[in-house]
Amino acid sequence: MCRSPYVLLLVILAIYFVDASCAAAADEAKGKGPKRTPDSVFVATPGDVVAKMLEVADVKKDDIIYDPGCGDGRIVVTAAKKYGCRGVGIELSPKLVKAARANAVRNEVKDRVRILEEDIYAVDMSEATVVTLYLLPGMNVRLIPQLQKLKPGARIVAHDYCFQGRVEEPEKTVAMTSKEDAVEHHIYLWTAPLNVNSP
Ligand SMILES: C[S@@+](CC[C@H](N)C(=O)[O-])C[C@H]1O[C@@H](n2cnc3c(N)ncnc32)[C@H](O)[C@@H]1O
């Protein structure tokens, strides 16, 4: 009897997945490769949009700013350099964690900036007085339980994506065209406690 081509395909796929997961486990054991695949790719917020986000959040020296999914660390590094505040970046990609830490060293703010190689959903962010977000809308929604633990008065500033209607309308919206990419960007501001709409 002839073998079904589907059986052959299944065998090939099974070999591929076993091989890929062994390689991933070996990489992780060697300290290479992410603990798990990030939920989005890295797209950097342009510098002038970062500056506007920090202005909209009214960042001051006493603030502690968290950037879940910090990429190359530009938001926390800029905040620490410009305002003298502390910053915590959270990133899953080991390459970006390295780049963000190097960015903090290069800009002489490594004493005020911590870059955690962690999953954003596993980190307690309740000490943050400012949280910046440039994540997909579904990721923002998944962060709501953590954002609800922020102290009253903490500011949440989101770049381009909101909460899919799960949170009240932002109290402030700023639109700007970045000089770096000539694209219109939107910045949204909320102040804790977040009012979450029932689903
Ligand atoms: C759109 S980029 C934003 C980078 C930076 N915040 C900025 O505005 O320039 C999103 C980042 O989140 C990271 N990321 C995605 N899912 C993550 C997760 N579950 N935990 C930690 N980082 C994650 C990606 O690797 C990527 O660097």
The ligand as a Tripos MOL2 file, in Angstrom:
@<TRIPOS>MOLECULE
LIG
   27    29     1     0     0
SMALL
NO_CHARGES

@<TRIPOS>ATOM
      1 C1          7.6530   47.6500   19.3480 C.3       1 LIG1
      2 S1          9.1280   47.2610   20.2650 S.3       1 LIG1
      3 C2          9.2450   48.7110   21.3180 C.3       1 LIG1
      4 C3         10.6610   49.0040   21.7970 C.3       1 LIG1
      5 C4         10.7960   50.2430   22.7000 C.3       1 LIG1
      6 N1          9.8640   50.1950   23.8080 N.3       1 LIG1
      7 C5         10.5670   51.5050   21.9060 C.2       1 LIG1
      8 O1          9.4670   52.0860   22.0360 O.co2     1 LIG1
      9 O2         11.4900   51.9200   21.1640 O.co2     1 LIG1
     10 C6          8.5020   45.9800   21.3760 C.3       1 LIG1
     11 C7          9.5920   45.2020   22.1040 C.3       1 LIG1
     12 O3          8.9620   44.3160   23.0250 O.3       1 LIG1
     13 C8          9.7400   43.1210   23.1180 C.3       1 LIG1
     14 N2          8.8440   42.0800   23.6330 N.ar      1 LIG1
     15 C9          7.8040   41.4990   22.9850 C.ar      1 LIG1
     16 N3          7.1810   40.6100   23.7880 N.ar      1 LIG1
     17 C10         7.8270   40.6460   24.9790 C.ar      1 LIG1
     18 C11         7.6250   39.9720   26.2190 C.ar      1 LIG1
     19 N4          6.6390   39.1170   26.4120 N.pl3     1 LIG1
     20 N5          8.4790   40.2580   27.2400 N.ar      1 LIG1
     21 C12         9.5100   41.1340   27.0530 C.ar      1 LIG1
     22 N6          9.7320   41.8120   25.9180 N.ar      1 LIG1
     23 C13         8.9050   41.5690   24.8820 C.ar      1 LIG1
     24 C14        10.2330   42.9040   21.6960 C.3       1 LIG1
     25 O4         11.3970   42.0970   21.6820 O.3       1 LIG1
     26 C15        10.4830   44.3530   21.2410 C.3       1 LIG1
     27 O5         11.8200   44.7250   21.4630 O.3       1 LIG1
@<TRIPOS>BOND
     1     1     2 1
     2     2     3 1
     3     2    10 1
     4     3     4 1
     5     4     5 1
     6     5     6 1
     7     5     7 1
     8     7     8 2
     9     7     9 1
    10    10    11 1
    11    11    12 1
    12    11    26 1
    13    12    13 1
    14    13    14 1
    15    13    24 1
    16    14    15 ar
    17    14    23 ar
    18    15    16 ar
    19    16    17 ar
    20    17    18 ar
    21    17    23 ar
    22    18    19 1
    23    18    20 ar
    24    20    21 ar
    25    21    22 ar
    26    22    23 ar
    27    24    25 1
    28    24    26 1
    29    26    27 1
@<TRIPOS>SUBSTRUCTURE
     1 LIG1         1 GROUP 0 **** ****
